[in-house]
């Protein structure tokens, strides 16, 4: 089996984005590259978001504006388009 070089992987990733008519955003490129390379991608944003929201809510007991920040972060992560492994996949 022939090993694909990183340059060939990158080229194939851009070809895949073009074929899928996907914009070449960092997230889309990473997904295409990982798929071609056979790398499993795990999106940790939901876990990180929950941790951050929990911390901000706890701190919000003393500074109420942090609760609003926590709610905004939660909404942004939940509604993120093209989320890998999330509701939008």
N, C-alpha and C positions, 0 to 999 in steps of 0.2 A: 504494500500500500504506500502510495506516494504521500510524503508530508507536504502540506500546504504552507508556504511561507507567510509571514505576517503581511507582506505587501500584497500577495495574492488574496489573502483573506479580506484585506481592506478593499481591494478592487471588487471582489465578489459582493461585499456588503453594499457598496455603492450601486452596483448593478441591481441587487435585490431591491434596494430602496426605489430605484427608478422603475423597475418592473411592477412594484406594488403601488407606485405613484404616491409614495410617502415622502414628506419633506425630510431633508437631511439634518434633522435635529440630533443633538447628542444622544437622547434616549432612543430614538429610532435607529440610529447608527449602531449603538451598543447592542440592541436587540438583534439586528440583522447580523452583525459580526459574531455575536455569541452563538446564534443559531447555526451559522455556517461552520464555526469552529467546534461546535458540539459542547459548548460551555453552558451549564445550567445557571440561569440568572435568578437570584432571589432578591426580591424587592423588600427592603427592610423599612421603607418609609412609614408604613402603617404602625409598626412597632415603635419606631422612633417618635412618631407623632403622638402615640398614646402616652409614652413616657414624658414627653415635653408638656403635653396638656395636663397630665397629672401633677407635674412639678409646678406649672403656672397656676393651676387651680389652688394648690396648697399655698403658694405664695400670695395668691389673690385674697386670702383671708386677711392679709394686712394691707394689700394694695389692690383695690377692686378692679382697676383698669386691666390687670393681668388676666382676669377671668375672660374679659372680652377678647384679649389677644389669644388666649387658649382656644376659645370658640372659633375664632377666625382661622387659626392654624388647622384645627380639626376639619372645618368645612373645606379648606383648600386641598388638603390631602385626600379627603373622601371624594371630592369632585374632580380630581386630577384626571385628564384624558389619557388614554392609552396606558393605564396603570397595569403593570405586569402582576398577575396573580391576584388582582383585586376585582371589584365588581364590574369595572369597565372592560375587562379582558374578554 
